[in-house]
Amino acid sequence: MKSVWGKHLIICLVLGLLAIPIYFLDRALLGGGGGGNWIVLDFRGLIFWSYITLVAIHVTLSSIAVLLFPKAGALRIHLGSMVLSVILLVTGVAVYGKVRRLAMSNEHRALMESRRPLRSVIELKEWWYVPDESHPTEIRVSVVINQPGRFAGSVTGEQKDSSGSSTIIFQSTNGPESQRQVRSGEAFTYPFPLKFLSAGRADDVRITLYLFKAPSGPAAGDIAKVFMKSPQHDDDGEYFYGVLPPPSKPGNRPSVPPAHESLGGEGRQKT
């Protein structure tokens, strides 16, 4: 009996001492930096802590086996315990990964459900070029905001070639001073002055509208919605997406008052 326990303790001690060279092996193999790569994945400790976990499982199982089956022999017990420990470790890692993925999936699903009522907070009714589509100096949008907050936005126009690459033709120049406080249910027209970066005609326009909760700066609950030709989804957890309708034709303008009229000249707020 004592001989079995003595051999068991010696084997456990040897396995414990092996953690020292394995630690330095881990540092040598996984401790190198990423060099010139802009993404560096740090795997330091993966080998060492995997070994420590395996040894902890093995010592526990082998100690129980020695206590229950002392006549089986220390070496035989440790060989069987090591095989079982590897199986338990691999199974545990697989189960942990599956549980973690399930938890992340449930968390993402809950986030999407909580965001669902916010999809219609920002509504884009119409948009058009000023003075016309051929030589625009600005884009105006007719919007309805269904929650109070601080409204802002941006516009980008791109031209795509046959290879699928894009060139930015124009973008809006709205600064923080153009942001404005809005009331729930408020409808108004908002202008986007344009700055041309390249010659050509934009065949892909994207209008991004924001509703910030705080009087200045970002905050929890901010809403951003991108209107584009063919959105792949309506919500990615950060941005909402909506279909951008064709621009309104001249003579078919909405009757929504412009921004400076809808609030009696008191709607804008600097940040």
C-alpha positions in Angstrom: 0.0 0.0 0.0 2.7 2.4 1.0 4.8 1.4 -2.0 1.9 2.3 -4.4 1.4 5.7 -2.8 5.1 6.4 -2.8 5.4 5.6 -6.5 2.2 7.7 -7.1 3.7 10.7 -5.3 7.0 10.4 -7.2 5.2 10.3 -10.6 3.0 13.3 -9.6 6.1 15.2 -8.5 7.8 14.5 -11.8 4.8 15.7 -13.8 4.7 18.8 -11.6 8.4 19.6 -12.3 7.9 19.1 -16.0 5.8 22.3 -15.9 9.0 24.3 -15.6 10.5 23.4 -19.0 7.0 23.4 -20.6 6.6 27.0 -19.3 9.8 28.1 -21.1 8.9 26.1 -24.2 5.6 27.9 -24.3 7.4 31.3 -24.1 9.8 30.3 -26.8 7.2 29.0 -29.2 4.3 31.4 -28.6 6.0 34.5 -27.0 7.3 36.0 -30.3 5.8 39.3 -31.5 4.0 39.8 -34.7 6.9 41.5 -36.4 5.6 43.8 -39.1 2.1 42.4 -39.0 -0.6 44.8 -38.1 -2.6 42.1 -36.3 -0.8 40.3 -33.4 -2.5 37.3 -31.8 -1.1 36.5 -28.4 -1.2 32.8 -27.6 1.3 32.9 -24.7 0.3 30.5 -22.0 -1.7 28.2 -24.2 0.7 25.2 -24.0 1.5 25.8 -20.3 -2.0 26.2 -19.0 -3.2 23.3 -21.1 -0.6 21.2 -19.5 -1.4 22.4 -16.0 -5.1 21.7 -16.5 -4.2 18.2 -17.8 -2.0 17.4 -14.9 -4.6 18.7 -12.4 -7.2 16.3 -13.9 -4.7 13.5 -14.1 -3.5 13.8 -10.4 -7.1 13.9 -9.2 -8.2 10.9 -11.2 -5.0 8.9 -10.4 -5.3 9.7 -6.7 -8.9 8.4 -6.6 -7.8 5.3 -8.6 -4.9 4.6 -6.2 -7.3 4.9 -3.3 -9.9 2.6 -4.8 -7.6 0.1 -6.6 -4.3 0.0 -4.7 -3.4 -3.4 -6.2 -3.6 -2.3 -9.8 -0.1 -0.8 -9.6 0.9 2.9 -9.8 2.2 2.8 -13.4 -0.9 1.1 -14.8 -3.1 3.5 -12.9 -1.2 6.5 -14.2 -1.3 5.3 -17.8 -5.0 4.7 -17.7 -5.6 8.0 -15.9 -3.6 10.0 -18.4 -5.6 8.6 -21.3 -8.9 9.4 -19.5 -7.6 12.9 -18.5 -6.8 13.7 -22.2 -10.3 12.6 -23.2 -11.9 14.7 -20.4 -9.8 17.7 -21.3 -10.7 17.6 -25.0 -14.4 17.0 -24.2 -14.4 19.8 -21.7 -12.9 22.2 -24.2 -15.4 21.2 -26.9 -18.3 21.5 -24.5 -17.1 24.9 -23.2 -16.7 26.2 -26.8 -20.3 25.0 -27.7 -21.8 26.6 -24.5 -19.9 29.8 -25.2 -21.1 30.0 -28.8 -24.6 29.3 -27.6 -24.4 32.1 -25.0 -23.1 34.5 -27.6 -25.8 33.6 -30.0 -28.5 34.1 -27.3 -26.9 37.4 -26.4 -26.9 38.6 -30.0 -30.5 37.4 -30.5 -31.5 39.4 -27.4 -29.7 42.5 -28.6 -31.5 42.2 -32.0 -34.9 41.9 -30.3 -34.2 44.9 -28.1 -33.3 47.0 -31.1 -36.3 45.9 -33.2 -38.6 48.8 -32.0 -35.9 51.3 -33.0 -35.8 50.5 -36.7 -38.6 53.0 -37.5 -37.3 55.8 -35.3 -35.6 57.5 -38.3 -37.8 57.7 -41.5 -36.5 59.0 -44.8 -39.5 60.1 -46.9 -37.8 61.7 -49.9 -34.5 63.2 -51.1 -33.5 65.3 -54.1 -30.6 67.1 -55.7 -30.3 71.0 -55.6 -30.5 72.6 -58.1 -30.6 69.4 -60.2 -29.0 65.9 -60.6 -26.6 67.0 -63.4 -24.9 69.8 -61.4 -25.8 69.4 -57.7 -24.5 71.7 -55.0 -26.4 69.9 -52.2 -28.8 67.1 -51.4 -31.9 67.7 -49.3 -33.8 65.0 -47.4 -37.3 65.0 -46.0 -37.3 63.0 -42.7 -39.5 62.2 -39.8 -38.0 61.5 -36.4 -40.1 59.5 -33.9 -38.0 60.1 -30.8 -36.5 63.2 -29.3 -32.7 63.7 -29.7 -29.9 65.4 -31.6 -30.1 64.9 -35.3 -27.2 64.8 -37.7 -26.3 63.0 -40.9 -23.9 62.6 -43.8 -24.1 61.8 -47.6 -21.6 60.0 -49.8 -21.8 59.5 -53.6 -19.7 56.9 -55.3 -19.1 55.8 -58.9 -18.5 52.1 -59.5 -16.7 50.7 -62.6 -17.0 47.4 -64.3 -14.5 45.7 -62.0 -16.6 46.6 -58.9 -14.1 49.2 -57.4 -15.5 52.5 -56.2 -14.5 56.1 -56.5 -15.9 58.8 -54.2 -17.4 61.5 -56.3 -18.8 63.8 -53.6 -19.5 63.9 -49.9 -21.4 66.2 -47.6 -19.7 68.9 -45.6 -22.0 69.2 -42.6 -20.2 70.2 -39.5 -21.2 70.0 -35.8 -23.0 73.3 -36.0 -25.5 71.9 -38.4 -26.8 69.3 -35.9 -30.2 70.1 -34.3 -32.4 69.1 -31.5 -35.7 67.4 -32.7 -38.9 66.5 -31.0 -40.7 63.1 -31.3 -42.8 62.9 -34.4 -41.1 66.0 -36.0 -40.9 66.2 -39.8 -38.5 68.6 -41.5 -36.2 69.0 -44.5 -32.5 68.8 -43.9 -29.8 70.1 -46.3 -26.4 68.4 -47.1 -24.0 70.8 -48.9 -21.7 68.7 -51.2 -18.0 68.8 -51.8 -16.8 67.1 -55.0 -13.7 65.0 -54.8 -13.6 63.6 -58.3 -15.1 64.3 -61.6 -18.0 62.2 -62.7 -21.5 61.2 -61.8 -22.4 59.3 -58.7 -24.4 56.1 -59.4 -24.4 54.9 -55.7 -25.6 57.4 -53.1 -25.6 56.6 -49.4 -27.4 58.7 -46.8 -26.6 58.1 -43.1 -28.8 59.7 -40.5 -28.0 59.8 -36.8 -30.1 60.5 -33.7 -28.0 61.1 -30.6 -29.5 60.9 -27.1 -27.1 63.3 -25.4 -26.9 67.1 -26.1 -23.2 66.5 -27.1 -21.0 63.5 -27.8 -22.0 59.9 -28.2 -24.1 58.0 -25.6 -25.8 54.7 -25.1 -28.9 54.4 -27.2 -27.7 56.4 -30.1 -29.3 55.4 -33.4 -27.7 55.4 -36.8 -29.5 54.4 -40.0 -27.9 54.0 -43.5 -30.1 54.3 -46.6 -28.7 52.6 -49.6 -29.8 50.9 -52.8 -29.7 47.3 -51.8 -29.0 46.7 -48.1 -28.1 43.1 -47.3 -29.8 43.2 -43.9 -31.8 45.7 -41.8 -29.7 45.7 -38.7 -26.1 44.5 -37.9 -26.2 45.4 -34.3 -24.5 48.8 -34.8 -26.3 50.3 -37.9 -29.9 50.1 -39.1 -30.3 49.9 -42.9 -33.1 51.1 -45.2 -33.7 51.1 -48.9 -32.8 54.4 -50.5 -35.7 55.5 -52.8 -34.9 57.2 -56.2 -34.4 60.9 -56.0 -37.5 63.1 -56.3 -37.9 64.8 -59.7 -38.0 68.6 -60.1 -41.5 70.0 -59.4 -42.3 67.0 -57.1 -41.0 68.4 -53.8 -42.4 67.5 -50.4 -44.4 70.1 -48.4 -42.3 69.6 -45.3 -40.8 72.8 -44.0 -37.0 73.3 -44.1 -35.0 72.9 -41.0 -34.7 76.6 -40.1 -38.4 77.1 -40.4 -39.7 74.0 -38.5 -38.3 75.1 -35.2 -38.8 78.8 -35.6 -35.0 79.4 -35.9 -34.3 77.8 -32.5 -33.7 74.2 -33.5 -30.0 74.1 -34.1 -27.5 73.3 -31.4 -23.7 73.5 -31.5 -21.6 70.7 -30.0 
